């Protein structure tokens, strides 16, 4: 044993790279072994505390020109298999090693390395048998299985230092990939209550007619907003921008046919008075393609076009079977500015084809952020926000009942101060809607 000395600064430049690699690999191996035994014996392990302990131990040991300390896999396995659980066992193990080094080490010098290897492998049998769990891990979580395999191969072929850095970089890459492919599902009502879950997981479900409930289970930002848009379009079954452009082209053609006298307005609708002449999309565009993305305007027409009814011959517009979309944002923790603009554009496309948009379950501060970023305008309004999905569904059903009932519509127009309880006819029983109608029914 030598007296403690300060480290030689002259050799620091030559070994700084190796020392960082040794520190990272040593701590990673030590902490991974500690996690294995902590899970096995059910006790917590604090990574910061372990790092401080190794740092202080190596500082003190380095002052005496000692080796860098880390976990001894074989002796850890021996101690655990013999029942050692406290620091007393570690002290006894260290004393025995000290005695062997100073007193009887020369007796073990002729011992073959194969004997020592058998001791190490015998105690590491449990850790080596983890290869059997690769198949199970693949069935449970494919990302974790791929990370495990990549870490193993990188450590074998690139060495522990470079292999560990490669594994960490690969794991960060998987996090980026996961965030770019969020989980998007279509929700339905379960058991006619206020519970809404994935329609694929339940049988006793109810889906309001003409209503789609869409959920995104991750933050929405610039990297995954296009994926979110594609999943939403797939869920509703049509592209709103395509429908909007088709409707505007149809209105251009209707105006042109009315001007030529080829269409006649009757109480039953529009009747074609001439043979159909096909016109290409380029002729209908008329070099004003940007106008096709604007809201449809029928103020100059003598009749309001019902897009769900039969249209004049030669005019085809994709059919839209839904009237409301509810976006469940309860799992959306944040929305960046780039994604906000794409989301605003997407919602406007739906609004312009007469589809009501509702956002439910947004976290605190979400609405304030949208207001600061000028998200709302004449088409996108704060009234689309609801506390829960069920509140939005009841609002839609009540709105539909008022629109379809002449008495309710008349009461709304006249005005009164009477309160009524309206229970939706679909059987949703979670809440009753107290509605202030404007006149008795």
TORDOKE-188540 format. One record per residue (C-alpha): residue in three letters; x, y, z. Coordinates in steps of 0.5 Angstrom, whole numbers, padded with zeros to 4 digits, always signed. Layout:
alaXYZ/...
END
This chain:
unk+0000+0000+0000/unk+0003+0007-0002/unk+0001+0014+0001/unk-0004+0018-0003/unk-0002+0022-0008/unk-0005+0027-0013/unk-0006+0025-0020/unk-0001+0026-0025/unk-0004+0032-0029/unk+0001+0030-0035/unk-0002+0024-0037/unk-0009+0026-0036/unk-0009+0028-0044/unk-0007+0021-0046/unk-0013+0018-0042/unk-0019+0022-0042/unk-0022+0019-0047/unk-0021+0012-0044/unk-0023+0014-0037/unk-0030+0017-0040/unk-0031+0010-0043/unk-0029+0006-0037/unk-0034+0011-0033/unk-0040+0010-0037/unk-0039+0003-0038/unk-0037+0001-0031/unk-0043+0005-0028/unk-0048+0002-0034/unk-0046-0005-0032/unk-0046-0004-0025/unk-0053-0001-0025/unk-0056-0006-0030/unk-0054-0011-0025/unk-0057-0007-0019/unk-0063-0007-0023/unk-0063-0014-0024/unk-0063-0016-0017/unk-0067-0010-0014/unk-0073-0013-0019/unk-0071-0020-0016/unk-0071-0018-0009/unk-0076-0012-0009/unk-0073-0006-0007/unk-0072+0001-0010/unk-0065+0003-0013/unk-0063+0010-0014/unk-0059+0011-0020/unk-0056+0018-0018/unk-0054+0015-0011/unk-0051+0010-0014/unk-0047+0015-0019/unk-0045+0019-0013/unk-0042+0013-0009/unk-0038+0010-0015/unk-0035+0017-0016/unk-0033+0018-0009/unk-0030+0011-0009/unk-0026+0012-0015/unk-0024+0019-0013/unk-0021+0016-0006/unk-0019+0009-0010/unk-0015+0014-0015/unk-0011+0017-0010/unk-0008+0011-0008/unk-0007+0009-0015/unk-0012+0004-0015/unk-0016+0001-0020/unk-0023+0004-0022/unk-0028+0000-0018/unk-0035-0003-0022/unk-0039-0009-0021/unk-0036-0016-0021/unk-0041-0020-0024/unk-0038-0027-0022/unk-0037-0025-0014/unk-0044-0021-0014/unk-0047-0028-0017/unk-0044-0032-0012/unk-0046-0027-0006/unk-0053-0027-0008/unk-0053-0034-0009/unk-0051-0036-0002/unk-0056-0031+0001/unk-0052-0025+0002/unk-0056-0019+0003/unk-0053-0013+0007/unk-0047-0009+0007/unk-0044-0014+0012/unk-0043-0019+0007/unk-0040-0014+0002/unk-0035-0012+0007/unk-0033-0020+0009/unk-0033-0021+0001/unk-0028-0015+0001/unk-0024-0018+0007/unk-0023-0025+0004/unk-0021-0022-0003/unk-0016-0018+0001/unk-0013-0024+0005/unk-0013-0028-0002/unk-0009-0022-0005/unk-0004-0021+0001/unk-0003-0028+0004/unk-0005-0034+0000/unk-0005-0031-0007/unk+0001-0035-0009/unk-0002-0041-0008/unk-0008-0040-0013/unk-0003-0038-0018/unk-0002-0045-0021/unk-0010-0045-0022/unk-0012-0046-0029/unk-0016-0040-0032/unk-0022-0045-0034/unk-0023-0047-0026/unk-0024-0039-0025/unk-0028-0039-0032/unk-0033-0045-0029/unk-0034-0041-0023/unk-0036-0034-0026/unk-0040-0038-0031/unk-0044-0042-0026/unk-0046-0036-0022/unk-0048-0032-0028/unk-0052-0038-0031/unk-0059-0034-0029/unk-0057-0028-0033/unk-0054-0032-0039/unk-0061-0035-0039/unk-0064-0029-0041/unk-0063-0031-0048/unk-0070-0035-0048/unk-0074-0029-0046/unk-0072-0026-0053/unk-0078-0029-0056/unk-0083-0027-0050/unk-0080-0020-0050/unk-0082-0020-0058/unk-0089-0022-0057/unk-0090-0017-0051/unk-0086-0011-0054/unk-0083-0011-0060/unk-0079-0004-0059/unk-0076-0007-0053/unk-0074-0013-0056/unk-0071-0010-0062/unk-0067-0005-0057/unk-0065-0011-0053/unk-0062-0015-0059/unk-0059-0009-0062/unk-0055-0007-0055/unk-0053-0014-0055/unk-0050-0014-0062/unk-0047-0007-0061/unk-0043-0009-0055/unk-0041-0016-0058/unk-0038-0013-0064/unk-0036-0006-0063/unk-0034-0006-0055/unk-0037-0004-0049/unk-0036+0003-0050/unk-0038+0004-0057/unk-0043-0001-0056/unk-0047+0002-0051/unk-0047+0009-0054/unk-0050+0006-0060/unk-0055+0002-0056/unk-0057+0009-0053/unk-0057+0013-0059/unk-0061+0007-0062/unk-0066+0007-0056/unk-0067+0015-0057/unk-0068+0014-0064/unk-0074+0009-0063/unk-0077+0014-0058/unk-0077+0019-0064/unk-0080+0014-0068/unk-0086+0012-0063/unk-0087+0020-0062/unk-0088+0020-0070/unk-0093+0015-0070/unk-0098+0016-0065/unk-0104+0011-0063/unk-0110+0014-0066/unk-0117+0010-0065/unk-0124+0011-0066/unk-0128+0011-0060/unk-0135+0009-0059/unk-0140+0009-0053/unk-0140+0003-0048/unk-0146+0000-0045/unk-0150+0006-0046/unk-0146+0010-0041/unk-0141+0016-0041/unk-0136+0011-0042/unk-0132+0012-0049/unk-0127+0006-0051/unk-0124+0003-0057/unk-0129+0000-0062/unk-0125-0006-0063/unk-0125-0008-0056/unk-0132-0008-0054/unk-0138-0012-0056/unk-0144-0008-0053/unk-0143-0001-0056/unk-0147+0005-0059/unk-0144+0010-0064/unk-0149+0016-0065/unk-0151+0016-0072/unk-0147+0021-0076/unk-0142+0022-0071/unk-0135+0020-0071/unk-0131+0020-0064/unk-0123+0020-0066/unk-0118+0020-0060/unk-0110+0021-0061/unk-0106+0018-0055/unk-0100+0023-0056/unk-0097+0030-0056/unk-0098+0033-0063/unk-0093+0037-0066/unk-0089+0038-0073/unk-0087+0031-0074/unk-0093+0027-0073/unk-0099+0032-0075/unk-0099+0029-0082/unk-0100+0022-0079/unk-0105+0025-0075/unk-0109+0028-0081/unk-0108+0022-0085/unk-0111+0018-0079/unk-0117+0023-0078/unk-0119+0022-0086/unk-0118+0015-0086/unk-0123+0015-0079/unk-0128+0019-0083/unk-0128+0016-0089/unk-0127+0022-0094/unk-0122+0027-0095/unk-0125+0034-0093/unk-0121+0038-0098/unk-0123+0034-0104/unk-0130+0034-0102/unk-0130+0042-0102/unk-0127+0042-0108/unk-0132+0038-0112/unk-0137+0042-0109/unk-0134+0048-0111/unk-0133+0045-0118/unk-0141+0043-0118/unk-0143+0050-0116/unk-0139+0053-0122/unk-0142+0048-0127/unk-0149+0049-0124/unk-0149+0057-0125/unk-0146+0056-0132/unk-0152+0051-0133/unk-0157+0056-0130/unk-0154+0062-0134/unk-0155+0058-0141/unk-0162+0055-0139/unk-0160+0048-0138/unk-0163+0048-0131/unk-0170+0050-0129/unk-0171+0051-0121/unk-0178+0047-0119/unk-0181+0046-0112/unk-0178+0039-0112/unk-0171+0042-0114/unk-0167+0043-0120/unk-0169+0039-0127/unk-0164+0039-0133/unk-0167+0041-0139/unk-0162+0040-0144/unk-0157+0034-0146/unk-0151+0033-0141/unk-0145+0036-0144/unk-0138+0033-0141/unk-0134+0039-0138/unk-0127+0037-0136/unk-0124+0039-0129/unk-0119+0044-0132/unk-0125+0048-0136/unk-0129+0048-0129/unk-0123+0050-0125/unk-0122+0056-0130/unk-0115+0058-0128/unk-0118+0060-0121/unk-0116+0054-0117/unk-0115+0057-0110/unk-0122+0059-0110/unk-0124+0052-0110/unk-0121+0051-0103/unk-0126+0057-0100/unk-0133+0056-0097/unk-0138+0054-0101/unk-0143+0060-0103/unk-0150+0059-0105/unk-0153+0066-0104/unk-0153+0068-0112/unk-0157+0061-0113/unk-0165+0061-0113/unk-0164+0055-0109/unk-0160+0052-0103/unk-0157+0045-0106/unk-0158+0039-0102/unk-0151+0035-0103/unk-0154+0029-0100/unk-0160+0029-0105/unk-0160+0027-0112/unk-0156+0032-0116/unk-0157+0034-0124/unk-0154+0029-0129/unk-0147+0030-0130/unk-0145+0033-0123/unk-0142+0028-0118/unk-0140+0030-0111/unk-0137+0025-0106/unk-0143+0023-0101/unk-0141+0025-0093/unk-0145+0021-0088/unk-0143+0024-0082/unk-0145+0031-0079/unk-0140+0032-0073/unk-0133+0030-0071/unk-0131+0030-0064/unk-0123+0030-0062/unk-0121+0027-0056/unk-0115+0031-0054/unk-0115+0028-0046/unk-0108+0025-0048/unk-0105+0031-0052/unk-0100+0034-0047/unk-0098+0039-0052/unk-0099+0042-0059/unk-0093+0046-0062/unk-0094+0052-0067/unk-0093+0048-0073/unk-0098+0043-0072/unk-0103+0048-0069/unk-0103+0051-0076/unk-0104+0045-0080/unk-0110+0043-0075/unk-0113+0049-0076/unk-0113+0048-0083/unk-0116+0041-0083/unk-0121+0043-0078/unk-0123+0049-0083/unk-0124+0044-0089/unk-0129+0040-0085/unk-0133+0046-0082/unk-0133+0048-0090/unk-0137+0042-0092/unk-0142+0043-0086/unk-0139+0038-0081/unk-0139+0041-0074/unk-0132+0040-0070/unk-0132+0039-0062/unk-0126+0038-0058/unk-0126+0034-0051/unk-0122+0033-0045/unk-0117+0039-0047/unk-0112+0040-0041/unk-0111+0046-0037/unk-0108+0052-0041/unk-0110+0049-0048/unk-0115+0054-0050/unk-0111+0060-0047/unk-0105+0058-0052/unk-0110+0057-0058/unk-0112+0064-0056/unk-0105+0067-0056/unk-0103+0064-0062/unk-0110+0067-0066/unk-0112+0060-0067/unk-0120+0062-0067/unk-0123+0066-0072/unk-0130+0066-0076/unk-0130+0059-0077/unk-0126+0056-0071/unk-0129+0058-0065/unk-0128+0057-0058/unk-0135+0054-0057/unk-0133+0048-0060/unk-0129+0046-0053/unk-0133+0041-0048/unk-0131+0038-0042/unk-0132+0031-0043/unk-0134+0027-0050/unk-0140+0025-0047/unk-0142+0033-0046/unk-0141+0034-0053/unk-0145+0027-0055/unk-0151+0030-0051/unk-0150+0037-0054/unk-0150+0034-0061/unk-0156+0029-0060/unk-0160+0035-0057/unk-0158+0040-0063/unk-0161+0034-0067/unk-0167+0033-0063/unk-0168+0041-0064/unk-0167+0041-0071/unk-0172+0035-0073/unk-0177+0037-0068/unk-0182+0043-0070/unk-0184+0044-0063/unk-0177+0045-0061/unk-0175+0049-0066/unk-0181+0054-0066/unk-0180+0054-0058/unk-0173+0056-0059/unk-0175+0062-0064/unk-0181+0065-0060/unk-0177+0066-0053/unk-0179+0064-0046/unk-0176+0062-0039/unk-0178+0055-0038/unk-0174+0050-0036/unk-0175+0043-0039/unk-0171+0036-0038/unk-0170+0033-0045/unk-0167+0026-0045/unk-0164+0023-0051/unk-0168+0018-0055/unk-0162+0014-0056/unk-0162+0011-0049/unk-0156+0015-0046/unk-0157+0015-0039/unk-0151+0018-0036/unk-0154+0025-0035/unk-0160+0029-0036/unk-0159+0035-0040/unk-0163+0041-0037/unk-0165+0046-0043/unk-0168+0053-0042/unk-0173+0053-0048/unk-0176+0059-0050/unk-0183+0057-0050/unk-0187+0052-0047/unk-0188+0045-0051/
END
